[in-house]
């Protein structure tokens, strides 16, 4: 089993962390994959390509077919853009589980699909903050989660690690070094234990499935910043399309509320469960982000699906 890191030369926030990581000890040239260079270090394979990565589907399958090595997880280096232009270092799961069949995803993936969330997301968020602080990038840079979004398609556990939010910050070499250090420590390349390896034997098994809120998941982030909290998919409000029922909103029920919100929750729960075998998956709702009829419908649907709902203290 190998871990595939993916970077592209077209994006400074992607290739600069990759180059900083390759400057650390232990790397050797690896085989090429359809014109992409690769480098090997212990169980890690770093893949460098020359085009965008959000539409590079099934890299895990293609790597195995080319090399015989089975990919256990994927981690992508990328830039982050935001209307605020605020400098940020982010981590997030990937998928577009809310899109209907036939819709064209704007940034890769397949409608109704989500990759299993890489179990490292929560532990790496906390490690990222520590490393960024050691480089004096906090509070200039916000260290945050993002909601589940975009491709590329894969059925292996995946995550993006991003530098945002403008070209000035994408080019920052100190930010690139922080991301490289995150991968170095997080994957145990320096000899210390890797960070974020999930197993059925971990002491704390509670996994947060975020439902609702804005793209940066502030209510979920408050919980995830605590030690030992694992993170599954994070469905922001835009991933839960709900059609306002025509009847009295107080009497709304799941049977009459249209939209793909049920599909999104089902896919997010199923793939989160697959990423955390033996884990205790609990939904955490950003209650204030919902109208009463929305919250009532979602909580009723979660009960129908036997998905537990956790309050903040339930995850600690």
Residue pairs with C-beta under 8 A, 6 or more apart in sequence:
1 43
1 69
1 70
1 71
1 72
2 43
2 44
2 45
2 63
2 69
2 70
2 71
2 72
3 43
3 44
3 45
3 71
3 72
3 73
3 74
3 75
3 187
4 45
4 47
4 59
4 60
4 63
4 71
4 73
4 74
4 75
5 18
5 21
5 44
5 45
5 46
5 47
5 74
5 75
5 76
5 77
5 183
6 46
6 47
6 49
6 53
6 56
6 59
6 74
6 75
6 76
6 77
7 14
7 15
7 17
7 18
7 46
7 47
7 48
7 49
7 53
7 76
7 77
8 14
8 15
8 48
8 49
8 50
8 51
8 52
8 53
8 78
9 15
9 48
9 49
9 50
10 50
10 51
10 52
11 52
11 53
11 77
11 78
11 79
11 170
12 79
12 167
12 170
12 171
13 77
13 78
13 79
13 80
13 162
13 163
13 164
13 169
13 170
13 171
13 175
13 176
14 53
14 76
14 77
14 78
14 79
15 48
15 77
16 171
16 173
16 176
17 77
17 161
17 163
17 176
17 177
17 179
17 180
17 183
18 46
18 48
18 77
18 180
19 176
20 173
20 176
20 177
20 179
20 180
21 46
21 180
21 183
21 184
22 39
22 46
23 180
24 180
24 184
24 189
24 190
26 41
26 42
26 189
27 39
27 40
27 41
27 46
28 39
28 40
28 41
29 37
29 38
29 39
29 40
30 37
30 38
30 39
30 40
30 45
31 38
31 66
31 67
32 38
33 47
33 59
33 62
33 63
33 66
33 67
34 62
34 66
35 49
35 50
36 47
36 48
36 49
36 50
37 47
37 48
38 45
38 46
38 47
38 48
39 45
39 46
39 48
40 46
41 189
42 188
42 189
43 187
44 183
44 187
44 189
45 63
45 69
47 59
47 63
49 56
53 76
53 78
53 152
54 78
54 107
54 108
54 109
54 150
54 151
54 152
55 107
55 108
55 151
55 152
56 108
56 152
57 108
57 151
57 152
57 153
57 154
58 152
58 153
58 154
59 71
59 74
59 152
59 154
60 71
60 74
60 154
60 155
60 156
63 69
63 71
64 70
64 71
71 156
72 156
72 157
73 118
73 120
73 156
73 157
73 158
74 115
74 118
74 154
74 156
74 157
74 158
74 159
75 118
75 120
75 158
75 159
75 160
75 161
75 183
76 158
76 159
76 160
76 161
77 160
77 161
77 162
77 179
78 160
78 161
78 162
78 163
79 162
79 163
79 164
79 170
80 88
80 90
80 146
80 162
80 163
80 164
80 165
81 164
81 165
81 166
82 88
82 164
82 165
84 165
85 165
85 166
86 142
86 164
86 165
87 140
87 141
87 142
87 164
87 165
87 166
87 169
87 172
87 175
88 141
88 142
88 143
88 144
88 162
88 163
88 164
88 165
88 169
89 128
89 132
89 137
89 141
89 142
89 143
89 144
89 161
89 162
89 163
89 164
89 175
89 178
89 179
90 143
90 144
90 145
90 146
90 160
90 161
90 162
90 164
90 216
91 121
91 124
91 125
91 128
91 145
91 146
91 159
91 160
91 161
91 162
92 121
92 145
92 146
92 147
92 148
92 149
92 159
92 160
92 162
92 234
93 114
93 115
93 117
93 118
93 121
93 148
93 158
93 159
93 231
93 232
93 233
93 234
94 109
94 114
94 115
94 148
94 149
94 150
94 151
94 152
94 158
94 159
94 160
95 109
95 113
95 114
95 115
95 148
95 149
95 233
95 267
95 268
95 271
96 105
96 109
96 110
96 111
96 112
96 113
96 114
96 149
96 150
96 151
97 112
97 113
97 114
97 148
97 233
97 235
97 239
97 263
97 264
97 267
97 268
98 235
98 238
98 239
98 240
98 241
98 260
98 261
98 263
98 264
99 105
99 109
99 111
99 112
99 260
100 111
100 112
100 260
101 111
101 112
102 111
103 111
105 111
105 150
105 151
106 150
107 149
107 150
107 151
108 150
108 151
108 152
108 153
109 150
109 151
109 152
109 153
110 151
110 153
112 260
112 263
112 267
113 153
113 267
114 148
114 233
114 267
114 268
114 271
115 153
115 154
115 155
115 156
115 157
115 158
115 271
116 155
116 156
116 157
116 158
116 271
116 272
116 274
116 275
117 148
117 157
117 158
117 159
117 231
117 232
117 233
117 271
117 272
117 275
118 157
118 158
118 159
118 196
118 275
119 157
119 196
119 197
119 198
119 230
119 275
119 276
120 159
120 186
120 195
120 196
120 197
121 145
121 159
121 196
121 231
122 196
122 208
122 224
122 229
122 230
122 231
123 186
123 195
123 196
123 230
124 159
124 161
124 182
124 186
124 195
124 196
125 143
125 144
125 145
125 224
125 225
125 231
126 224
126 225
126 227
127 182
127 185
127 186
127 195
128 143
128 161
128 178
128 182
129 138
129 143
129 225
131 178
131 181
131 182
131 185
132 138
132 141
132 143
132 178
135 174
135 177
135 178
137 174
137 175
137 178
141 169
141 175
144 216
144 217
144 221
145 216
145 217
145 220
145 221
145 224
145 231
145 234
146 160
146 162
146 215
146 216
146 217
146 234
147 210
147 213
147 214
147 215
147 216
147 217
147 234
147 235
147 236
147 238
147 239
148 233
148 234
148 235
148 236
148 239
148 268
149 215
149 236
149 239
150 160
157 275
161 179
161 182
161 183
163 169
163 170
163 172
163 175
163 176
163 179
164 170
169 175
183 189
184 190
185 192
185 195
186 194
186 195
186 196
187 194
188 194
188 195
198 230
198 275
198 276
198 277
198 279
200 277
200 278
203 228
204 228
204 229
204 230
205 230
205 276
205 278
205 279
205 280
206 229
206 230
206 279
206 280
206 282
206 310
206 314
206 315
207 230
207 231
207 232
207 272
207 276
207 279
207 280
207 281
207 282
208 220
208 223
208 224
208 229
208 230
208 231
208 232
208 282
208 284
208 310
208 315
209 232
209 233
209 235
209 268
209 269
209 272
209 281
209 282
209 283
209 284
209 307
210 217
210 219
210 220
210 231
210 232
210 233
210 234
210 235
210 283
210 284
210 286
211 235
211 240
211 265
211 283
211 284
211 285
211 286
211 298
212 219
212 235
212 236
212 237
212 240
212 285
212 286
212 287
212 289
212 290
212 298
213 219
213 220
213 236
213 237
213 286
213 289
214 236
214 237
214 289
215 236
215 238
217 234
217 236
217 286
218 286
219 284
219 286
219 288
219 289
220 231
220 234
220 284
220 286
222 312
223 229
223 284
223 312
223 315
223 316
224 231
226 315
226 316
228 316
229 315
229 316
230 276
230 279
232 268
232 269
232 271
232 272
232 275
232 276
232 281
233 268
233 269
233 271
233 272
235 264
235 265
235 268
237 289
239 264
240 259
240 261
240 264
240 265
240 294
240 298
241 259
241 260
241 261
241 264
242 257
242 258
242 259
242 261
242 294
242 297
243 257
243 258
243 259
244 257
244 293
245 252
245 256
245 257
245 293
247 256
249 291
249 292
249 293
250 292
250 293
252 293
252 296
252 297
253 296
253 297
253 300
254 262
254 297
254 300
254 301
254 304
257 293
257 297
261 297
261 298
262 301
265 298
265 301
265 302
265 305
265 307
266 305
269 281
269 283
269 305
269 307
272 281
273 279
273 281
280 308
281 307
281 308
282 307
282 308
282 309
282 310
282 314
282 315
283 302
283 307
283 308
283 309
283 310
284 309
284 310
284 311
284 312
284 315
285 295
285 298
285 299
285 309
287 295
290 298
299 309
302 308
302 309
